[in-house]
Amino acid sequence: MAKAGGPFKTPPSGTLPLLGANSGSDVREGVTVPMPSKRSHIPAFEVMRITDEIARRRAGGHDVVSLCAGEPSARPVPGTLKPAGYTGPLGTMPLREAIAGHYRDWYDLEVDPAAVAVTTGSSGAFQLVFLAAFDPGDRVALASPGYPAYRNILTALGVQVVEIPTGPETRYQPTRELLDAAVEQHGSLAGLIIASPANPTGTMLQRGELARLAAWCRRGGVRLISDEIYHGITFPAPGSPDPRGVSVLSAEPEAIVINSFSKYWGMTGWRLGWAILPPDLLAPMEALASNFALSPPAPAQELALTAFTPETYAERDGIVANFARARELILAAAPELQWGTAAPSDGAFYYYSELGPQLERFSNSVDYARALLEQANVAIVPGVDFDPVAGTRAVRLSYAAGESAVVEALERIIRFQNAG
Ligand SMILES: Cc1ncc(COP(=O)(O)O)c(C=O)c1O
């Protein structure tokens, strides 16, 4: 019998209570439209706005002397420490323009650079966007299994999370029918979060499915937030019309995109992401960002300007090709693994599978993962992180470590299971 403790938590019992009613919408011409949150009605931190203005003026050739920002001037100091100044609260204009250009290159979409907010990772974007869009007591739906921080950040902000249980029948993605059922059960929604490719399943929404969800949200005045952090880490069939993933903006210009330099560009530690916002959320976002974060990290923003060159795309696509080979190895080993139903793994670098027959020997995914780590030194994630209920039967493998790590892990997993 495996021991308790270590890095694995025991599966929780029960789900989060749902309280109160949603707010933050208005009726215009008979149609419900979402409104910015009440709590985002705060004054912006002026200094950070002025920082933007100084940068604009300097770019225009003006010799500006700043007695403005509360930071030491950027003088070199001995050693390796290099001072770097704040930027505007929503990031530098050259980076916001470069991000807008990325939407032209990859998706053939026109994005206004002023609608781009650069953030401290997509995690920073979630916090600010949720604050800008929702008030405490609002209800926001998301798919389960799903990335745990959505539900945790929302809960911390007093927003009620409505989990939509999904499975292989809908490729682990929400549908209009599932959303209708959620509204019937819990009441109207203020927001819906989608992810494609999703974590932990890797499944993707196709263009038609995305359009149907967007239409559903528009009809109900529900803010649609799309986490596109795994775009580009995709394994499309030859001739696929949307090889990088479909941006929600092609279906709904008023939707909110969240993305990051962390995954496709592998820049997790640089803590840089972005949001693309509808016009009504720009001022709330600027007010919140200028107070909560002052500015996204300046050196990371400078480095990120090199992310959108043909050379960088080619280099990163080479890394994705390695993920693709690692994925093939796992798919080929699936019969020998003798697990249960697995998600299709269209993108990201995840393989999410039920443990099936393995659960005859282990009482749940936590016990399985714990024993695998202790006895075979292979670390995988039990599904309870992503789905507190059905995740007790599933695990997630990340093949971001590449081919050789996957080969070694598969051998060990099969040996571990055969020895039991
Ligand atoms: C689906 C998803 N969204 C967002 C994030 C957060 O990434 P970051 O804050 O580094 O941009 C992660 C990280 O694993 C993720 O899996």
The ligand as an SDF file (V2000), in Angstrom:
LIG
                    3D

 16 16  0  0  0  0  0  0  0  0999 V2000
   -3.8820   26.6490  -19.7610 C   0  0  0  0  0  0  0  0  0  0  0  0
   -2.8970   27.5290  -19.0840 C   0  0  0  0  0  0  0  0  0  0  0  0
   -3.1430   28.8380  -19.0140 N   0  0  0  0  0  0  0  0  0  0  0  0
   -2.2920   29.6600  -18.3880 C   0  0  0  0  0  0  0  0  0  0  0  0
   -1.1210   29.2050  -17.8010 C   0  0  0  0  0  0  0  0  0  0  0  0
   -0.2310   30.1960  -17.0790 C   0  0  0  0  0  0  0  0  0  0  0  0
    0.9700   30.4730  -17.7360 O   0  0  0  0  0  0  0  0  0  0  0  0
    1.8290   31.8110  -17.6110 P   0  0  0  0  0  0  0  0  0  0  0  0
    1.3630   32.5650  -16.4250 O   0  0  0  0  0  0  0  0  0  0  0  0
    3.2390   31.3580  -17.4970 O   0  0  0  0  0  0  0  0  0  0  0  0
    1.5840   32.5850  -18.8750 O   0  0  0  0  0  0  0  0  0  0  0  0
   -0.8130   27.8590  -17.8680 C   0  0  0  0  0  0  0  0  0  0  0  0
    0.4190   27.3400  -17.2420 C   0  0  0  0  0  0  0  0  0  0  0  0
    0.6670   26.1760  -17.1820 O   0  0  0  0  0  0  0  0  0  0  0  0
   -1.7300   27.0090  -18.5270 C   0  0  0  0  0  0  0  0  0  0  0  0
   -1.5030   25.6910  -18.6210 O   0  0  0  0  0  0  0  0  0  0  0  0
  1  2  1  0
  2  3  1  0
  2 15  2  0
  3  4  2  0
  4  5  1  0
  5  6  1  0
  5 12  2  0
  6  7  1  0
  7  8  1  0
  8  9  2  0
  8 10  1  0
  8 11  1  0
 12 13  1  0
 12 15  1  0
 13 14  2  0
 15 16  1  0
M  END
$$$$
